[in-house]
Amino acid sequence: QVQLVESGGGLVQAGGSLRLSCAASGRTFSNYAMGWFRQAPGKEREFVAAISRWSGSIYADSVKGRVTIARDNAKNTGFLQMNSLKPEDTAVYYCAASYTRLNSPSKVSGDYDYWGQGTQVTVSS
C-alpha cells in the first residue's frame, strides 16, 4: 500500500502560481511513477502530468509550458509547479502512483494504483 497526501492548493488570481506537493508513505516511493490528475465540477477527471521513477515526464497539452512536474525520491515527495494559472485550471487536483508504469508514465487514470484525497485549486479571474 502507498498512502498519498496532497497539499499546496488554494485560491489564487489568474496569472498566479501554486506549487502542489504529494507526500507518499508506505512503500518505496521510487518504485512508482507519479501522476497528477484534476477534476472540475461537472467534468470527468483529466490527466495533467506524470513522471517516471527516473524523472521522465509527460504533460497534457492544456498545461504544457505552464506546469512542471518533479519528484524527490529521497523525501518521498512529488511536486507540481503551476504557473500562469487560468480560471479553467480550477479543479480538485489528485496525485496518483503507478507501479506497472514506473518507467513509462501514463496519461490513463486506470494505470494508477493509488490515489490521494485531492487538494482544491481555485483560480479567480
N, C-alpha and C positions, 0 to 999 in steps of 0.2 A: 504494500500500500504506500502511496505517496499522498501526503497532505499538502495542499497548495492554499496559500492565503495571499490575496491581492491587497494592495494598499496604494495610496497616492492619488486616488480620484478626487474630484471636487468640482467646484464651479469656477469657470474661467471665461474671460471675454474672448471673442473672436480675435484671432491673431496671436493669442497667448500660447503658453506651453505648459505641459504637465509631464511628469515622469512617474509612470506606474511601476510598482515593484511586485514581484511574485516570490514569496518565501516558501521554499519547499522543505519538507521534513519526511522522515520515514526511510525511504530507500535512497541509494546514491543518486543524487541529482544529475551527475554527469552521465549516467546511463540512460538518460531520456532526452529526446528532443522536446522543445518547449514551443508552444504556440499561444498566440493571443487572438481571441475572437471577441466580437461585440454583438449586442442585440439592442436595437432601438425599439421603443414601444410600437407594437403592432407589426413588427417586422421579424423575419427569421434571423437566427444567429448567422453572422457572416465572419469570414476569415479576415484577419488584419495582418498578421505577420507570424513567422515561425523561424526557429533557429535550431540547427542540429547540435549534437554534442560537441562538434568541432567548430562551431560558430559559423557554419554556412547558413545564409539566411535567404528568405523569400518574403515578398510583400504583396499585398493586394494593390491593384492599380490605383485605387481610390486614395491610398495613403502614401504611395511611393514618392520619395523625395521630402516627405514631411515627418516621417516616422522612422525611428531606428530601434531595432531590437538587439539586445545584448544579454549576456549571461556571465555570472561569476560563479564558476563551479566550486571554487574554494569556500564561497559563502552560501552556497545552495540557494542562489537568488537569481531571478531573471528580471529584466527591465524592459520597459517600452517607453522610449523618449518620444513625445509627440510635440511637434512644433507647428506653428501657423494653423492653429486649430480653427475649425469651421463649425457653425451650428449643426451641420449634418454629421459631425463626429459625436454628437450627443448619443450616449448609449451606456448600457452596463457592459463593462469590459471584463472578460474572463481569461485567466491563463489556464493552460492545459498541458499535460505531459504525455508523451508517447514513447513507449518502449520499442515498438516494432519499427518506428520510423526514426530511430535515434540518429542515423547517419544521413537521412534524406527527409528533411522536414516536409510536412504535408499541409495542404490547404483544406483538407477534408476533416470535418469535425469528428466523424466516425473513426478516424485513425488514432484518436487520442483516448487514453485510458483513464486519466484522472483529470478532474476539473476543480477549480476553486469556486468560491461563492460569488465572486464578482465584485467590482467596485464601480460606482456610478461616476460618469464623466458628463458634465453638463457645460455646454459652450453657449454663451449668450451672444446675441447679435448686437 
